[in-house]
């Protein structure tokens, strides 16, 4: 086998009909509150996604997968986000990894075949692990302190990473690192991703994740202590034309809307929770459901408009890309910001209208509020996106 081919396995083709996705949403949602309270890996929700064939939906046809594109991926992530945002985030990272492999094969054949084998047996999440405690997010620039040292038969990975979503549930880590090679072998240090099986010796998890939202995403710190991997496991990230390395996660493209899509699902869940409360809440002084009042009807309309706006931005951008309209590419970062603003506003509007009941942990709205606020942390973040948009519009 070459470094980019693997035995073809037949992976399931998921049913993405509205009824099938709604059933997945409903089943995932039954476990969401429990996962949120415990902070444990959302095993039950991931199992639901696995049985529905959603974790491997973007595996390329060359590897026996359905090879679904960006629009189908965001439909999946919206449905999962509506059920449990933590499950959706872990799946989003996995779908991005498979889509990248389908677009530009770069995994060693043996490693990717192992991942696909595991994916048939059960949930096999993957995540690109980039952030570090000292560096922060790589989208802000800088080089990692994590190193891959060349050995006689491969690489030895050493470093401390932060925000490694998926935690011990991961099947593979895609670790951002600097190559530490013999003097003179390369003109300047290479940067790349090291593909590491989760069962490799020398991996230690530090349970640092105690977050406001996405509590079950297990976005803990992880330490690599001389983890040994084969030579083909280092995949270099090419420098740009200006000689600068750029974090692939910060480059605008269809995949960059995947994370935004899951929060559209959160906003949809908040809308449904608002509607359910409004239909069943009957104050003694009113004597009828608050859904019959014009005030609540107007709030429901505002929430709905914000959700529809976010969904239209999401799918409209992807439809333009499907039609070959490349002029939308530099606008994608701004579109992500607009989607984020819409979904946050939708949930906050629903919560503000209901007051205390919306903030009680006896209901789901407070969880949706905590989860939706996390949309802002995914690259490209608002300040950098607005700066890039401003410079593009001004021509400076």
MIDO-770868 format. One record per residue: y, z, x of N, C-alpha, C in turn. Coordinates in steps of 0.1 Angstrom, whole numbers, padded with zeros to 4 digits, always signed. Layout:
YZXYZXYZX...
This chain:
-0012+0000+0008+0000+0000+0000+0012+0000+0009+0023-0007+0004+0035-0007+0011+0043+0006+0007+0055+0008+0013+0063+0019+0010+0069+0019-0004+0068+0007-0011+0075+0006-0024+0066+0002-0035+0053+0001-0033+0044-0002-0043+0034+0009-0045+0028+0010-0057+0019+0020-0061+0009+0014-0071-0003+0020-0072-0012+0016-0082-0006+0017-0096-0008+0006-0104-0002+0006-0117-0010+0015-0127-0003+0024-0133-0008+0033-0143-0002+0029-0156-0009+0031-0167-0004+0028-0180+0002+0041-0186+0015+0041-0187+0022+0052-0193+0026+0049-0207+0027+0060-0215+0030+0058-0230+0043+0051-0233+0043+0043-0243+0056+0038-0248+0061+0047-0260+0072+0053-0258+0076+0063-0268+0081+0056-0281+0079+0063-0292+0084+0059-0305+0098+0064-0306+0108+0054-0306+0122+0058-0307+0128+0055-0320+0120+0054-0330+0125+0053-0344+0133+0065-0348+0143+0064-0357+0150+0076-0361+0142+0087-0365+0131+0084-0373+0122+0095-0378+0115+0102-0367+0110+0094-0357+0103+0100-0346+0112+0109-0337+0124+0104-0334+0133+0112-0326+0138+0124-0334+0139+0123-0347+0143+0135-0355+0132+0146-0355+0120+0141-0355+0109+0151-0354+0108+0158-0341+0111+0150-0330+0112+0156-0317+0123+0167-0316+0135+0163-0321+0146+0172-0322+0142+0185-0329+0136+0184-0340+0133+0195-0348+0123+0204-0341+0113+0198-0335+0103+0207-0328+0108+0213-0316+0116+0206-0308+0123+0212-0296+0132+0224-0300+0139+0222-0311+0148+0232-0316+0142+0245-0320+0129+0245-0324+0122+0257-0328+0121+0267-0316+0121+0262-0304+0119+0271-0292+0133+0274-0285+0143+0267-0289+0156+0267-0281+0162+0281-0280+0163+0289-0291+0169+0302-0291+0161+0312-0282+0148+0311-0283+0139+0319-0274+0141+0316-0260+0141+0303-0256+0144+0300-0242+0157+0304-0237+0167+0303-0246+0181+0306-0243+0182+0321-0240+0175+0330-0248+0176+0344-0246+0168+0349-0233+0157+0342-0231+0148+0347-0219+0153+0341-0206+0159+0329-0207+0162+0322-0195+0151+0316-0187+0139+0317-0193+0127+0311-0187+0127+0296-0188+0118+0290-0179+0117+0275-0180+0113+0272-0194+0119+0262-0200+0117+0258-0214+0104+0250-0215+0093+0256-0212+0080+0250-0211+0076+0243-0224+0078+0250-0235+0074+0245-0248+0082+0232-0251+0095+0232-0249+0103+0221-0252+0100+0209-0243+0097+0211-0230+0093+0201-0221+0079+0195-0225+0070+0203-0230+0057+0198-0235+0059+0189-0247+0069+0192-0256+0072+0183-0267+0077+0169-0262+0086+0170-0252+0091+0157-0247+0080+0149-0240+0071+0156-0233+0060+0150-0226+0051+0143-0236+0047+0150-0247+0038+0144-0256+0044+0132-0263+0057+0132-0265+0064+0120-0271+0066+0109-0261+0062+0111-0248+0064+0100-0238+0078+0099-0234+0086+0109-0235+0101+0107-0232+0104+0109-0218+0096+0117-0211+0099+0120-0197+0097+0108-0187+0089+0099-0192+0086+0087-0184+0091+0074-0190+0101+0075-0199+0105+0064-0207+0112+0053-0198+0118+0057-0186+0125+0048-0178+0117+0043-0166+0104+0047-0165+0095+0042-0155+0094+0027-0156+0096+0020-0145+0096+0005-0145+0083-0001-0149+0084-0013-0155+0071-0020-0159+0062-0023-0147+0068-0024-0135+0060-0027-0123+0051-0015-0120+0054-0003-0125+0046+0009-0123+0039+0013-0135+0038+0004-0145+0030+0007-0157+0038+0015-0168+0051+0016-0166+0060+0023-0176+0066+0014-0186+0072+0020-0196+0079+0011-0207+0092+0005-0202+0098+0010-0191+0109+0003-0185+0121+0003-0195+0123+0014-0202+0134+0014-0212+0148+0015-0204+0158+0009-0210+0171+0008-0204+0180+0020-0208+0193+0019-0203+0203+0030-0205+0205+0034-0220+0206+0024-0229+0208+0028-0243+0197+0035-0249+0185+0032-0246+0173+0039-0251+0173+0053-0245+0177+0054-0232+0177+0067-0225+0187+0076-0231+0199+0071-0235+0209+0080-0241+0205+0084-0255+0197+0076-0262+0192+0080-0275+0182+0091-0274+0174+0090-0264+0164+0101-0261+0172+0114-0258+0181+0113-0249+0189+0125-0244+0197+0131-0255+0203+0123-0264+0210+0128-0276+0201+0136-0285+0189+0130-0287+0179+0137-0296+0175+0150-0290+0172+0150-0277+0168+0163-0270+0179+0173-0269+0191+0168-0267+0203+0177-0266+0205+0183-0279+0202+0176-0290+0204+0182-0303+0194+0193-0306+0183+0192-0299+0172+0203-0301+0174+0214-0291+0176+0211-0278+0178+0221-0268+0184+0215-0255+0196+0218-0253+0204+0212-0242+0197+0214-0228+0191+0226-0226+0184+0228-0213+0173+0219-0211+0165+0216-0221+0154+0207-0220+0160+0193-0217+0170+0189-0224+0176+0176-0223+0181+0174-0209+0187+0184-0203+0193+0183-0189+0181+0180-0179+0170+0188-0180+0159+0185-0171+0153+0171-0173+0153+0167-0185+0148+0153-0188+0157+0143-0183+0170+0145-0185+0181+0136-0180+0179+0133-0165+0177+0144-0157+0176+0142-0143+0163+0134-0140+0153+0136-0147+0140+0129-0145+0141+0115-0148+0147+0112-0160+0149+0098-0164+0158+0090-0154+0168+0097-0148+0176+0091-0138+0168+0087-0126+0159+0096-0122+0151+0094-0110+0142+0082-0112+0136+0081-0123+0127+0070-0126+0134+0057-0127+0146+0057-0134+0154+0045-0135+0159+0040-0121+0162+0049-0112+0167+0045-0099+0155+0038-0092+0143+0044-0093+0131+0038-0087+0128+0024-0093+0130+0022-0106+0128+0010-0112+0138-0001-0107+0150+0003-0106+0161-0006-0101+0160-0009-0087+0157+0001-0078+0156-0002-0064+0145+0007-0058+0133+0001-0058+0121+0009-0053+0124+0015-0039+0122+0028-0038+0125+0035-0025+0116+0046-0022+0108+0051-0032+0098+0061-0030+0087+0056-0022+0081+0064-0013+0068+0061-0007+0058+0059-0018+0049+0049-0016+0039+0046-0027+0031+0058-0030+0026+0065-0020+0017+0076-0023+0024+0087-0031+0037+0090-0028+0045+0100-0035+0047+0096-0049+0052+0084-0051+0055+0080-0065+0042+0079-0074+0031+0074-0068+0019+0074-0075+0014+0088-0079+0017+0098-0070+0013+0112-0073+0022+0117-0084+0035+0113-0084+0044+0117-0095+0039+0112-0108+0036+0099-0109+0031+0093-0121+0018+0099-0126+0009+0102-0116-0004+0108-0120-0001+0122-0127+0008+0129-0121+0012+0142-0127+0019+0140-0140+0026+0130-0142+0033+0127-0154+0024+0124-0166+0012+0119-0163+0002+0116-0173-0005+0129-0177-0006+0139-0168-0013+0151-0171-0004+0161-0178+0009+0161-0176+0018+0170-0182+0032+0168-0178+0042+0176-0182+0056+0174-0178+0057+0174-0163+0064+0164-0157+0065+0164-0142+0080+0160-0139+0089+0170-0141+0103+0168-0139+0106+0165-0124+0117+0158-0122+0123+0155-0109+0138+0158-0109+0143+0162-0098+0158+0164-0098+0163+0160-0084+0174+0154-0083+0182+0152-0071+0190+0164-0068+0186+0171-0057+0191+0185-0054+0201+0183-0043+0214+0184-0046+0225+0180-0037+0234+0192-0033+0238+0200-0043+0249+0210-0041+0244+0221-0031+0253+0227-0024+0250+0238-0015+0260+0250-0017+0256+0262-0014+0265+0273-0017+0278+0272-0009+0278+0267+0003+0291+0266+0010+0299+0253+0007+0291+0242+0006+0298+0229+0004+0303+0228-0010+0295+0233-0020+0298+0230-0034+0292+0217-0038+0298+0210-0048+0293+0198-0053+0296+0186-0043+0287+0178-0039+0289+0167-0030+0299+0156-0035+0301+0156-0048+0310+0146-0054+0324+0149-0049+0327+0161-0044+0340+0164-0039+0341+0161-0024+0331+0155-0018+0332+0151-0004+0325+0161+0005+0324+0157+0018+0317+0166+0027+0303+0162+0030+0297+0168+0040+0283+0165+0044+0275+0177+0042+0262+0176+0039+0253+0187+0037+0250+0194+0050+0248+0207+0049+0243+0215+0060+0228+0214+0061+0222+0210+0050+0207+0209+0050+0203+0197+0060+0193+0200+0068+0189+0189+0078+0175+0186+0077+0172+0173+0080+0158+0168+0081+0156+0165+0096+0148+0173+0103+0146+0171+0117+0134+0162+0119+0136+0152+0127+0125+0142+0130+0114+0150+0139+0102+0148+0134+0090+0153+0142+0081+0142+0146+0070+0145+0153+0061+0134+0157+0055+0126+0146+0053+0133+0135+0046+0126+0124+0054+0126+0110+0067+0129+0111+0075+0129+0099+0088+0136+0100+0091+0145+0091+0103+0152+0090+0101+0167+0087+0110+0175+0091+0110+0190+0088+0123+0193+0082+0123+0197+0069+0135+0200+0061+0138+0214+0061+0151+0217+0064+0156+0231+0065+0170+0232+0058+0172+0241+0049+0185+0242+0043+0184+0251+0030+0196+0253+0025+0198+0262+0013+0206+0254+0003+0200+0251-0009+0206+0243-0019+0210+0252-0031+0220+0248-0039+0224+0255-0051+0223+0246-0063+0223+0252-0075+0223+0244-0087+0211+0234-0088+0199+0239-0085+0188+0230-0085+0181+0231-0098+0186+0223-0108+0181+0223-0122+0167+0220-0123+0160+0228-0131+0145+0226-0132+0137+0237-0126+0142+0243-0115+0136+0254-0109+0121+0251-0106+0113+0261-0108+0099+0260-0105+0091+0250-0113+0098+0245-0124+0091+0235-0132+0091+0221-0126+0099+0219-0115+0100+0206-0109+0086+0202-0102+0083+0189-0103+0072+0183-0096+0076+0178-0082+0088+0172-0082+0094+0167-0069+0109+0171-0068+0113+0173-0056+0127+0176-0052+0132+0163-0045+0143+0159-0048+0150+0148-0040+0162+0154-0034+0160+0158-0021+0170+0167-0014+0179+0159-0005+0192+0161-0007+0203+0155+0001+0204+0162+0014+0203+0155+0025+0202+0161+0038+0208+0151+0049+0211+0157+0060+0215+0150+0072+0203+0148+0081+0201+0136+0087+0190+0134+0096+0193+0140+0110+0184+0148+0115+0186+0154+0128+0176+0147+0137+0181+0136+0144+0172+0128+0152+0174+0129+0167+0165+0124+0175+0167+0125+0190+0180+0119+0194+0187+0125+0204+0200+0120+0209+0199+0105+0213+0208+0097+0208+0209+0083+0212+0201+0074+0203+0193+0080+0194+0184+0071+0185+0193+0064+0175+0203+0071+0170+0212+0065+0160+0227+0067+0165+0235+0058+0162+0249+0059+0166+0256+0071+0160+0254+0074+0148+0259+0085+0141+0249+0090+0131+0250+0103+0127+0240+0109+0119+0238+0101+0106+0226+0100+0102+0223+0093+0089+0222+0104+0078+0226+0100+0066+0225+0108+0054+0215+0102+0045+0207+0110+0038+0198+0105+0029+0192+0116+0020+0182+0111+0012+0175+0120+0004+0160+0122+0009+0156+0134+0009+0142+0137+0014+0134+0140+0001+0123+0132-0001+0114+0134-0012+0104+0144-0009+0104+0155-0017+0096+0167-0013+0087+0171-0025+0074+0171-0024+0066+0176-0035+0068+0191-0037+0069+0196-0049+0073+0209-0052+0063+0220-0047+0050+0215-0044+0040+0224-0039+0040+0226-0024+0049+0219-0017+0050+0219-0003+0052+0233+0002+0047+0237+0014+0049+0250+0019+0063+0251+0025+0069+0263+0023+0082+0266+0029+0093+0265+0018+0090+0264+0006+0100+0263-0005+0100+0277-0012+0112+0283-0012+0115+0296-0019+0126+0294-0029+0123+0299-0041+0134+0299-0051+0141+0313-0051+0154+0312-0053+0162+0324-0055+0169+0324-0069+0165+0333-0077+0170+0333-0091+0184+0337-0093+0193+0327-0090+0207+0330-0091+0214+0326-0104+0206+0318-0112+0212+0312-0125+0213+0323-0136+0225+0327-0139+0228+0336-0150+0241+0331-0156+0240+0321-0164+0251+0312-0168+0255+0314-0182+0267+0310-0185+0272+0310-0199+0263+0301-0208+0261+0289-0203+0254+0279-0211+0242+0273-0204+0234+0265-0211+0222+0259-0205+0214+0270-0197+0212+0281-0204+0206+0292-0197+0191+0290-0193+0184+0281-0201+0170+0279-0198+0168+0267-0188+0179+0262-0183+0178+0250-0174+0173+0254-0160+0172+0267-0157+0167+0272-0144+0174+0265-0133+0187+0265-0133+0195+0259-0122+0197+0269-0111+0186+0273-0104+0186+0283-0094+0189+0277-0080+0191+0286-0070+0192+0282-0056+0177+0280-0051+0176+0272-0041+0163+0269-0035+0165+0268-0020+0156+0274-0012+0156+0274+0002+0145+0267+0008+0147+0258+0017+0137+0250+0024+0136+0255+0038+0125+0261+0042+0122+0266+0055+0112+0258+0063+0117+0249+0070+0108+0240+0078+0097+0233+0070+0102+0227+0059+0092+0221+0050+0089+0207+0056+0076+0205+0058+0072+0192+0065+0068+0182+0055+0073+0169+0057+0070+0158+0048+0067+0146+0057+0061+0136+0052+0058+0123+0059+0070+0116+0063+0069+0107+0073+0080+0099+0078+0087+0091+0067+0079+0085+0058+0085+0077+0048+0093+0085+0037+0093+0098+0038+0099+0106+0028+0115+0107+0029+0120+0102+0040+0135+0102+0042+0140+0088+0038+0149+0088+0027+0154+0076+0022+0169+0076+0025+0174+0067+0034+0188+0068+0038+0197+0063+0027+0209+0069+0026+0219+0064+0017+0229+0056+0025+0230+0043+0022+0239+0034+0030+0254+0039+0029+0261+0037+0040+0275+0040+0040+0282+0029+0032+0294+0032+0027+0302+0022+0020+0308+0012+0031+0315+0003+0026+0322-0007+0035+0332+0000+0044+0337+0011+0039+0347+0019+0047+0340+0029+0057+0327+0028+0057+0320+0037+0066+0318+0051+0061+0321+0054+0048+0320+0067+0042+0307+0068+0033+0300+0079+0034+0289+0082+0025+0295+0087+0011+0289+0082+0000+0293+0087-0013+0281+0092-0021+0283+0103-0027+0273+0109-0035+0269+0099-0046+0256+0095-0047+0252+0085-0057+0255+0090-0071+0254+0103-0074+0257+0108-0087+0271+0106-0092+0280+0104-0082+0294+0103-0086+0298+0088-0087+0289+0079-0085+0293+0065-0086+0291+0061-0101+0302+0055-0107+0301+0051-0121+0290+0041-0123+0283+0042-0134+0272+0033-0138+0266+0038-0151+0257+0030-0157+0251+0034-0169+0244+0048-0169+0238+0051-0157+0232+0064-0156+0241+0076-0157+0254+0074-0153+0264+0085-0154+0267+0089-0168+0263+0081-0178+0265+0085-0192+0253+0093-0198+0243+0094-0190+0231+0102-0195+0234+0116-0198+0241+0123-0189+0244+0137-0191+0254+0138-0203+0263+0129-0204+0272+0130-0215+0265+0129-0228+0254+0121-0228+0247+0118-0241+0240+0131-0246+0236+0140-0237+0229+0152-0242+0239+0161-0249+0251+0161-0245+0261+0169-0251+0266+0163-0265+0265+0150-0266+0266+0144-0279+0256+0150-0289+0244+0152-0284+0234+0159-0292+0237+0173-0295+0243+0180-0286+0248+0194-0289+0258+0194-0300+0268+0185-0299+0278+0184-0310+0272+0180-0323+0262+0172-0323+0255+0169-0336+0248+0181-0341+0242+0189-0333+0235+0202-0337+0246+0212-0343+0257+0212-0336+0268+0221-0342+0273+0216-0355+0274+0203-0357+0278+0198-0370+0268+0202-0381+0255+0200-0377+0244+0204-0387+0245+0219-0390+0247+0227-0380+0248+0242-0382+0259+0245-0391+0271+0239-0389+0283+0241-0397+0280+0237-0412+0274+0226-0414+0270+0221-0427+0261+0231-0434+0251+0235-0427+0241+0244-0433+0248+0257-0438+0256+0263-0429+0263+0275-0432+0272+0273-0444+0280+0262-0444+0289+0259-0455+0283+0258-0468+0271+0252-0468+0264+0250-0481+0257+0262-0486+0254+0272-0478+0247+0284-0482+0256+0296-0483+0268+0296-0477+0277+0308-0477+0284+0308-0491+0282+0319-0498+0288+0320-0512+0295+0334-0512+0308+0334-0508+0316+0347-0509+0317+0352-0523+0317+0365-0524+0317+0371-0538+0330+0367-0545+0341+0367-0537+0354+0364-0544+0355+0349-0548+0347+0340-0542+0347+0326-0545+0337+0323-0556+0325+0328-0555+0315+0326-0564+0308+0312-0563+0310+0305-0553+0304+0292-0551+0304+0289-0536+0296+0280-0531+0295+0277-0516+0308+0273-0511+0311+0277-0499+0324+0273-0493+0325+0259-0490+0313+0252-0490+0313+0237-0489+0321+0230-0500+0323+0237-0511+0330+0231-0522+0345+0232-0521+0350+0239-0511+0365+0240-0509+0370+0229-0501+0382+0225-0504+0389+0214-0496+0391+0217-0482+0394+0230-0479+0396+0234-0465+0383+0231-0456+0372+0236-0461+0359+0234-0454+0355+0219-0453+0358+0212-0464+0355+0198-0464+0363+0190-0454+0376+0194-0452+0385+0188-0442+0380+0191-0428+0375+0203-0426+0370+0207-0413+0358+0199-0410+0349+0198-0420+0337+0190-0418+0340+0176-0414+0350+0170-0421+0355+0157-0418+0360+0156-0404+0367+0166-0399+0373+0166-0385+0361+0166-0375+0352+0175-0378+0340+0176-0369+0333+0163-0368+0330+0157-0380+0323+0144-0380+0330+0133-0373+0343+0132-0375+0351+0122-0368+0349+0123-0353+0350+0136-0348+0349+0138-0333+0335+0134-0328+0325+0137-0336+0311+0134-0332+0309+0119-0332+0314+0112-0343+0313+0098-0344+0320+0091-0332+0332+0096-0329+0340+0091-0318+0332+0091-0305+0326+0103-0302+0318+0104-0290+0307+0094-0289+0299+0093-0301+0288+0084-0301+0292+0070-0299+0303+0066-0305+0308+0052-0305+0313+0049-0290+0320+0058-0284+0323+0056-0270+0311+0054-0261+0301+0063-0263+0289+0062-0255+0282+0049-0257+0279+0045-0269+0271+0033-0271+0279+0021-0269+0292+0022-0273+0301+0010-0271+0302+0006-0256+0303+0016-0247+0303+0013-0233+0290+0006-0228+0279+0011-0233+0266+0006-0228+0264-0008-0234+0268-0010-0246+0267-0024-0252+0275-0034-0245+0287-0030-0240+0295-0039-0232+0288-0042-0219+0282-0032-0213+0274-0035-0201+0262-0044-0203+0255-0042-0214+0244-0050-0218+0249-0065-0220+0261-0067-0225+0266-0080-0228+0271-0087-0215+0271-0079-0204+0275-0085-0191+0290-0083-0188+0296-0074-0196+0311-0071-0194+0312-0061-0183+0314-0066-0170+0315-0057-0159+0329-0050-0158+0338-0055-0166+0351-0049-0165+0351-0034-0170+0341-0030-0177+0340-0017-0182+0335-0007-0171+0330-0012-0160+0324-0003-0150+0335+0007-0144+0346+0002-0140+0356+0012-0135+0361+0021-0146+0359+0018-0158+0363+0027-0169+0353+0037-0173+0341+0037-0168+0331+0046-0172+0334+0060-0170+0340+0063-0159+0344+0077-0156+0353+0083-0167+0363+0075-0170+0372+0079-0181+0366+0080-0194+0356+0071-0197+0349+0072-0209+0341+0085-0210+0335+0089-0199+0328+0101-0199+0337+0113-0202+0349+0113-0196+0359+0123-0199+0362+0124-0214+0364+0112-0220+0368+0111-0234+0356+0117-0243+0344+0113-0239+0333+0118-0246+0332+0134-0245+0334+0139-0233+0334+0153-0231+0345+0160-0240+0356+0155-0240+0367+0160-0248+0363+0161-0263+0357+0150-0268+0354+0149-0282+0343+0159-0286+0333+0160-0277+0322+0169-0281+0326+0184-0280+0334+0187-0270+0339+0201-0270+0348+0204-0282+0357+0195-0285+0366+0197-0296+0358+0198-0309+0347+0190-0311+0339+0191-0323+0333+0205-0325+0327+0210-0315+0320+0223-0316+0331+0234-0317+0342+0234-0310+0352+0244-0311+0358+0244-0325+0360+0232-0331+0365+0231-0344+0356+0238-0355+0343+0235-0353+0334+0242-0362+0334+0257-0361+0334+0261-0349+0334+0276-0346+0347+0282-0351+0358+0277-0348+0371+0282-0353+0372+0284-0368+0366+0274-0375+0367+0275-0390+0358+0286-0396+0347+0289-0389+0338+0299-0395+0341+0313-0390+0348+0315-0379+0351+0328-0374+0339+0336-0369+0338+0348-0373+0328+0357-0367+0314+0352-0369+0310+0347-0381+0296+0342-0382+0292+0332-0371+0302+0324-0367+0299+0313-0357+0297+0319-0344+0302+0331-0341+0301+0337-0328+0289+0347-0327+0282+0348-0338+0271+0358-0338+0258+0351-0332+0250+0359-0325+0238+0353-0319+0227+0352-0329+0230+0356-0342+0220+0354-0352+0220+0340-0357+0230+0332-0353+0230+0318-0356+0230+0310-0344+0231+0297-0345+0230+0288-0334+0243+0283-0329+0254+0284-0337+0267+0278-0333+0272+0284-0320+0270+0297-0317+0275+0303-0305+0268+0297-0293+0255+0294-0294+0248+0288-0283+0253+0273-0281+0255+0266-0292+0260+0253-0290+0274+0253-0283+0282+0263-0287+0295+0264-0280+0294+0266-0265+0285+0275-0262+0283+0278-0247+0277+0266-0240+0268+0259-0247+0261+0248-0240+0271+0236-0238+0279+0233-0249+0288+0221-0248+0298+0223-0237+0302+0235-0234+0313+0237-0224+0308+0232-0210+0295+0231-0208+0289+0227-0195+0291+0212-0193+0295+0204-0203+0296+0190-0201+0307+0187-0190+0316+0196-0188+0327+0194-0179+0323+0195-0164+0311+0201-0161+0308+0203-0147+0301+0191-0141+0296+0181-0149+0288+0170-0144+0298+0160-0138+0295+0154-0127+0303+0144-0121+0302+0131-0129+0313+0123-0130+0326+0126-0124+0334+0136-0133+0340+0146-0126+0347+0157-0134+0361+0151-0137+0367+0158-0147+0379+0153-0153+0390+0150-0144+0393+0159-0135+0405+0157-0126+0403+0144-0117+0391+0143-0111+0389+0131-0103+0388+0118-0111+0383+0119-0123+0382+0107-0131+0396+0102-0135+0405+0112-0139+0418+0108-0143+0426+0103-0131+0424+0109-0120+0431+0104-0108+0427+0090-0105+0414+0087-0105+0410+0073-0102+0415+0064-0113+0415+0068-0126+0420+0059-0136+0435+0056-0134+0442+0067-0131+0457+0065-0129+0460+0056-0117+0452+0057-0107+0455+0048-0095+0451+0034-0099+0440+0032-0107+0436+0019-0110+0447+0012-0119+0452+0020-0129+0462+0014-0138+0475+0011-0131+0479+0020-0121+0491+0018-0114+0490+0008-0103+0478+0005-0099+0476-0004-0088+0480+0002-0074+0477+0015-0073+0481+0022-0060+0468+0028-0054
